[in-house]
Structure formats: C-alpha cells, structure tokens
Amino acid sequence: MLELHSFHRIWCLAKFELIRMFLTKRGGIAIAAFATAWLFIFYYAISTAQELVSSDIFVTIAYQIFSGASMRELLSWPVPELSVFWVVAVYSFPIFSLIAASDQTCADRSRGTLRFIALRATRSEILFGRFLGQVLILSVLIACTLIATVLMASYRDASLFFVGLIKSLDIFKSILIAVMPFIALMAFFNSFIRSARLAIIVSFLFFGLIPIGIAFIEYKLGMSIYLTYLIPGVQLSDVINQKNVFLSGYYIPLAQVCGYLLVGNIIMKRSSL
C-alpha cells in the first residue's frame, strides 16, 4: 500500500509539470517558441523533403554526420519527410530538453515552496515525479512533431500514412530514450541549484569543460578510461548512424539516467530546501 501511495504522489507531481507547461502563461510562451521553431523547420525543410534528400547540399551535410552505410539506409527510407525529421530531431530535442527541464525544483526551492511540497511527498518522490513530468512533456512534443510530419507526408502521398506511422513509432522511441539522460542531468543539477538560469549555464559548462578534463586525464594516464560515457549524448553519433543499437540506443542512455537520478536523489535528501 505504501508503494501505491508513493506512485500516486509521483504521478501527481508529474501531472503538475504537465499543467505548468501546457496550461500556464509561462509554459505557453515556451510552447509558442517551440512551435515557431518547428514551423520554420516544417516549412523550409520537411515540406520540401522529397527534393531536399536528393539535393547535393543535403547529401554533403548528411555524409559528414552519417556513415556511408547509414547514409544509404537513410536515403532509402520510403518517407523522405521522416529522413529529414530524423536528422533535425536527433540533435535539436536533446538541446531543447536541457532548457525545458532546467526548472524542475529550482523555482520552488528559491521561493521556499519546496518545503511545503516536502510535507506531502518525500524528497525522492519530488525528484522522480518532476523527472517523470518532464519526460511526459518531451514525449508529447516529440509525438506532436512526428504526427505533423506523417500528416505532411500523407498529404503529398496518401499511401505513405501507414508506412510513416510505423516508422515514426521507432523514431519516437529512439529520440525519447536519447533525451532522457539530458532530463536526468538537469534533475541532478536541480537537486542543489536554486536558479533555472544557473542550471542551464552549469549544463553548458558541463558539456564544454568535462570532455576537456576527461581528455586530459586520459592523456596523463596514457589509456582510455571510458569516462566519456558519463556525458549524456556521447552515444548520439552511434544512434543516428544506427550502430550498436542496443548499447548506444538503450544501455548507455538508460544507465546514464539511473546514475544521474541516483546521485541526484542522494544530494536531494541531504541538501537544504
């Protein structure tokens, strides 16, 4: 019964994140900015995907990102709109998730309302509830952009609807798992940082300085110690090239999620609210 109550409180906290994003003025501004950015992507890239994937510019850029085999597979997708979507989304959604998930507990901590929330839920429930809420928000946004992409492809050719729908399910799963470590990283930062803006700054410093520090350590030791796997997104090049699918697409990101949430939970329990 205790576990059932705990899950209920986590779900209530997750629903609050959804309400804060989709039913408040501040969240509406964020959604409007997200929609505006994707309207440009739809208009200038995805709507012309059939011509774009065969253009020299797209092929040149894609060959710099993808391996030869992956590039050939990407160009062979029956729905070119999803090919362009994949190239854009696999990098844009992780970046957006850092910004969208930057204020999981920071505002409540700075205002002092986190103490009142902690009277009705444990600190672990707060951490996991807010994380789950951000995952659900990104799930909705990814699903909406994918549905719009499939509908655009179907408008061009109605026979592509079911093919695109099936392919979009696989893309949805891959992108969602890819962004989860970024959300978990922000949950970790939120366990001790009191400002969402500062959390974003720290996250960019993290991605800029940690790889340099790891490279320096490996240079001094004269060996590879695989510390780069601590960095969310380190496996994205394998994900977009669809290499080592289970390792890069599942094991590494899910291990990162568990690691950051575990450490964040420990800090959350010991930090002052």
ABEGO torsion letter per residue (X at the ends): XAAAAAAAAAAAAAAAAAAAAAABAAAAAAAAAAAAAAAAAAAAAAAAAAAAAABAAAAAAAAAABBAAAAAAAAABABAAAAAAAAAAAAAAAAAAAAAAABAAAAAAAAGAAAAAAAABBAAAAAAAAAAAAAAAAAAAAAAAAAAAAAAAAAABAAAAAAAAAAAAAAAAAAAAAAAAAAAAAAAAAAABABAAAAAAAAAAAAAAAAAAAAAAAAAAGBBAGAAAABBGAAAAAAAAGBGAAAAAAAAAAAAAAAAAAAAAAAAAABBX
